[in-house]
Amino acid sequence: MFFFNKGDVYIGYSLEELSKVRAILEQEGIKYSYKVVDHSGWGRGRTGSFGLNMDYQKQYTVSVKKSDFEKAKHLVNKVLHP
């Protein structure tokens, strides 16, 4: 998705994959931003974490400038799916 001239090249739940994505983008000199959404906080007051799969507790999104999107997407696919 492009939002204000940026595109998401990775959306996932793996910290290990996030590290690989960040490393390849840094290695290639592509500037990026990332955000972490923690899904464990909503509704815990009444139910705790019952039924929450801890593997999907945090969602990671890495975005790059639109001008770097195609190259970055190719690099991300290459590093995650060798």
DAWO-V827298 format. One record per backbone hydrogen bond with DSSP energy under -1.0 kcal/mol. NH is the residue of the N-H (numbers start at 0). CO is the residue of the C=O. If there is no record, write none. Layout:
nh/co
NH/CO
NH/CO
This chain:
nh/co
2/5
6/63
8/61
9/61
11/59
17/13
18/14
19/15
20/16
21/17
22/18
23/19
24/20
25/21
26/22
27/23
28/25
29/24
32/62
34/60
36/58
38/56
46/42
47/43
49/46
51/48
55/52
56/53
58/36
59/11
60/34
61/9
62/32
63/6
65/4
67/64
71/67
72/68
73/69
74/70
75/71
76/72
77/73
78/74
79/75
80/76
